Amino acid sequence: MKIQTLLALTALAVAPAFAQLAAPNAAGVAFGHVHLNASDVDTQVKFWALVGGNIVQREKITMAQFPGGYILIRKQDYKGGSVGSTINHFGLYVRDFAPAVAKWKAAGLKWEPVNNPTVGQGFLTGPDDVRIEIYENKSLPTPMAIHHIHLFVSDPLEAQKWYVQNFGATPGKRGMFDTANVPGAEITLAKSEPQAPTKGRSVDHMGFEVKNIDAFVAKLKAARIKTDADIRNSANAAGLRIVYVTDPWGTEIEITEGLSTPAQVASR
């Protein structure tokens, strides 16, 4: 499958609205991305283009761009979908809910409605069993945006505290759920029996973009949080520095500096 010229021109036309991650919080942190392991990259690209993402390519990195963050896609075998792992699903806001749902259903995307009398809500299931929650937000200034990453953890309040202490998140509540909010996304915390770690699943990890990765990682290490290795330059994009940590519930987290550098519209 190749992205058609019309799709590329459309993506180019809307690129300025998608171009930046959110401004970081006082700890220097903003939401960055969700990273997918894909059995077929082109299938994921086609899906995310139909959903409404702006498909961009930064050197070796393929991603669907939404206000607030990116969906990064790589060819990689995986050992299960998102359900059953700590990242059960992630969520997007959509401004024009009914037309969007009608478009997705007409395109043959798998749609699961939620009976919510106050707001449009439902789930898409993407390729590789990636579960995506959709919420209506009529006040959204853009057609779509990143909304939340939904973690299933044994102790939501402890998880909330961990993200507040280590990523400068703001504690909150949405309905029945405790939340830890960073610019660009809400980390939603549901109480659950222990889930499988995310690493190696179709939703492999989530990522935070930081202002000064060296200083930020030094603070994590002072709090006795281990990194997977030393901070390193990404092999996939110049100017991108990365390191990984894992939260106490098995969620792998990529910490990046330089992810929001402008990318090129994809022409796969």
ChimeraX attribute file (.defattr): number of C-alpha atoms within 10 A of each C-alpha:
attribute: neighborCount
match mode: 1-to-1
recipient: residues
	/A:1	9
	/A:2	10
	/A:3	15
	/A:4	11
	/A:5	12
	/A:6	9
	/A:7	16
	/A:8	18
	/A:9	12
	/A:10	12
	/A:11	22
	/A:12	16
	/A:13	11
	/A:14	12
	/A:15	20
	/A:16	10
	/A:17	13
	/A:18	19
	/A:19	18
	/A:20	17
	/A:21	22
	/A:22	19
	/A:23	17
	/A:24	18
	/A:25	18
	/A:26	10
	/A:27	17
	/A:28	18
	/A:29	27
	/A:30	27
	/A:31	30
	/A:32	27
	/A:33	29
	/A:34	23
	/A:35	20
	/A:36	27
	/A:37	26
	/A:38	25
	/A:39	17
	/A:40	15
	/A:41	20
	/A:42	18
	/A:43	15
	/A:44	24
	/A:45	28
	/A:46	16
	/A:47	18
	/A:48	19
	/A:49	17
	/A:50	15
	/A:51	19
	/A:52	18
	/A:53	23
	/A:54	29
	/A:55	29
	/A:56	25
	/A:57	18
	/A:58	17
	/A:59	12
	/A:60	11
	/A:61	14
	/A:62	25
	/A:63	29
	/A:64	24
	/A:65	28
	/A:66	26
	/A:67	24
	/A:68	23
	/A:69	30
	/A:70	28
	/A:71	22
	/A:72	25
	/A:73	23
	/A:74	18
	/A:75	14
	/A:76	15
	/A:77	14
	/A:78	17
	/A:79	13
	/A:80	19
	/A:81	25
	/A:82	24
	/A:83	19
	/A:84	16
	/A:85	26
	/A:86	30
	/A:87	31
	/A:88	22
	/A:89	24
	/A:90	25
	/A:91	22
	/A:92	21
	/A:93	24
	/A:94	25
	/A:95	19
	/A:96	17
	/A:97	20
	/A:98	13
	/A:99	10
	/A:100	18
	/A:101	21
	/A:102	12
	/A:103	13
	/A:104	18
	/A:105	13
	/A:106	9
	/A:107	12
	/A:108	9
	/A:109	17
	/A:110	12
	/A:111	18
	/A:112	13
	/A:113	13
	/A:114	14
	/A:115	10
	/A:116	9
	/A:117	7
	/A:118	7
	/A:119	13
	/A:120	21
	/A:121	21
	/A:122	19
	/A:123	19
	/A:124	22
	/A:125	17
	/A:126	18
	/A:127	21
	/A:128	22
	/A:129	17
	/A:130	22
	/A:131	21
	/A:132	21
	/A:133	22
	/A:134	26
	/A:135	21
	/A:136	20
	/A:137	21
	/A:138	15
	/A:139	10
	/A:140	13
	/A:141	11
	/A:142	17
	/A:143	19
	/A:144	25
	/A:145	26
	/A:146	23
	/A:147	23
	/A:148	24
	/A:149	23
	/A:150	21
	/A:151	25
	/A:152	27
	/A:153	24
	/A:154	17
	/A:155	15
	/A:156	20
	/A:157	17
	/A:158	13
	/A:159	24
	/A:160	21
	/A:161	17
	/A:162	16
	/A:163	19
	/A:164	18
	/A:165	14
	/A:166	16
	/A:167	22
	/A:168	21
	/A:169	24
	/A:170	18
	/A:171	17
	/A:172	15
	/A:173	12
	/A:174	10
	/A:175	7
	/A:176	8
	/A:177	16
	/A:178	19
	/A:179	29
	/A:180	26
	/A:181	24
	/A:182	25
	/A:183	21
	/A:184	22
	/A:185	24
	/A:186	23
	/A:187	25
	/A:188	25
	/A:189	27
	/A:190	21
	/A:191	14
	/A:192	13
	/A:193	11
	/A:194	15
	/A:195	19
	/A:196	20
	/A:197	20
	/A:198	27
	/A:199	19
	/A:200	19
	/A:201	27
	/A:202	28
	/A:203	32
	/A:204	27
	/A:205	25
	/A:206	24
	/A:207	24
	/A:208	23
	/A:209	26
	/A:210	25
	/A:211	17
	/A:212	14
	/A:213	20
	/A:214	13
	/A:215	11
	/A:216	18
	/A:217	22
	/A:218	12
	/A:219	13
	/A:220	16
	/A:221	11
	/A:222	10
	/A:223	11
	/A:224	9
	/A:225	16
	/A:226	14
	/A:227	17
	/A:228	12
	/A:229	10
	/A:230	11
	/A:231	16
	/A:232	11
	/A:233	15
	/A:234	13
	/A:235	13
	/A:236	12
	/A:237	16
	/A:238	14
	/A:239	12
	/A:240	16
	/A:241	19
	/A:242	20
	/A:243	20
	/A:244	19
	/A:245	20
	/A:246	18
	/A:247	14
	/A:248	13
	/A:249	19
	/A:250	21
	/A:251	23
	/A:252	23
	/A:253	22
	/A:254	22
	/A:255	25
	/A:256	27
	/A:257	21
	/A:258	17
	/A:259	25
	/A:260	16
	/A:261	14
	/A:262	14
	/A:263	19
	/A:264	15
	/A:265	20
	/A:266	22
	/A:267	13
	/A:268	16
